[in-house]
Amino acid sequence: MIMTALSGALVPLTGLPHWIGDLAPALPAYWAVHGFQAALGGHPAGPYTHAVLAITAITAITVIAGAMAALGTLRRTPRRA
């Protein structure tokens, strides 16, 4: 819920501190809101495509980082006989 609030999905970014505006583009909810607005606003596919690509990139980075962390944990776990 905190990440959603910091992304500007619940409160406009203009009403939040400046540093949150710099952090928001790193959050998937920020791009989801922009893609949703572009899809409903009748804009051409450009902003919508940009939002989808950003969400895909953030998801890929998260999945890779999670897999690397899981593999690191498995390697450090002692094996049972």
Sequence and secondary structure as in RCSB ss.txt:
>XXXX:A:sequence
MIMTALSGALVPLTGLPHWIGDLAPALPAYWAVHGFQAALGGHPAGPYTHAVLAITAITAITVIAGAMAALGTLR
RTPRRA
>XXXX:A:secstr
 HHHHHTTSSS GGGS HHHHHHGGGSHHHHHHHHHHHHHTT  HHHHHHHHHHHHHHHHHHHHHHHHHHHHHHH
HS    
